[in-house]
Amino acid sequence: MRRTHPESQHTQHTVRRVPRSVDRALRKLASESRRSLNDVTREALARGAGVALEQLNDDLEGFFGSWVEDAEVERALDEQPHIDAELWK
């Protein structure tokens, strides 16, 4: 089954009956490279298909420097309960 996510235009696949040797190799690579199994599998699929893997922007870099002062937001934050330092001792 495949689903297309409109916001990213990426397709989701479910792969069944993956040979144990392939599963072990992918998991080992993910562990050694400290990356997710999903990332390693996507890279292997792209490499096997002979296509370049699109770079996903899954970080928060786009938010750096984007904050703007907003009096209404500041008021709402000030109204939030404050942490009682005595409760954390």
N, C-alpha and C positions, 0 to 999 in steps of 0.2 A: 504494500500500500504506500502511496506517496502523497504528501501534502505539500502545497506551496504556501509559504508564509508571505503574504502580500508586502509586509514591511521590509523584508530582506530578499525576497525572490530566490530563496534557497529551497531545495527540495529535501524532504526527509525520506529515508529508505529504511526498511527493516530487512536485514540479511539473515537468512536462516541457514542452518546446517554448515556453519563455518567449521572447517577442519580444526581439530584440536591443535595441530602443529602451527597453524596460522594464528589461532587465538593466543597461544603461548608466546609466539614471536612478537605479536603486536603488544601484548601486555608487558613483555620484557622491555621492548623498545620504549614504551610509555614510561615505565618505571625508571629506566636508566636515564632518560632524557627529562624526567620530571615534568612530563606533559600529560594531558588527559588521553585516555584511550580513544576518545572521539577524535581528537586532533590528529593523533598518529594514524588512525584508520582513514580519515579523510585524505591525509597526505599520501598514504599508500594507494588509495583508490585513484587519486589524481595521477600519481606517477605511473600506475599500471595502465591507465587510460591514455597516457601520453599528453596530458593537458596540464597547463599551469594552474596551480591552486590559487583561487582568489584570496586576497588577504582580508580576513575579517577584522573589523574594528570593534573589538569587544572590550576595549578599555575605557577609561574615563577621560582620556586626553582632551576630548572635545569640550569638556566642562572647564578646563583650566582657563582662568581669566575671563570667564563669562558671567560672573556674579555681578549683579547690579543692585545698588541700594534701593530698598523698597520699604517705606515707612509702615505699610500695612503688615508686611511679613515680619518686620522687627517687633511690632506690637504683639502679633500672634505668638512669636517666640518668647517674648517677655511674659506672656500670660501663662506659659507652660509651668507646671510645678518644678520647683528647684530641688536638687538633690540635697538631702540633709546629711552632712558629713558625719554626724554622730551615729547615724544608722549603719555606716560602713566601717565602724571600728570593730 
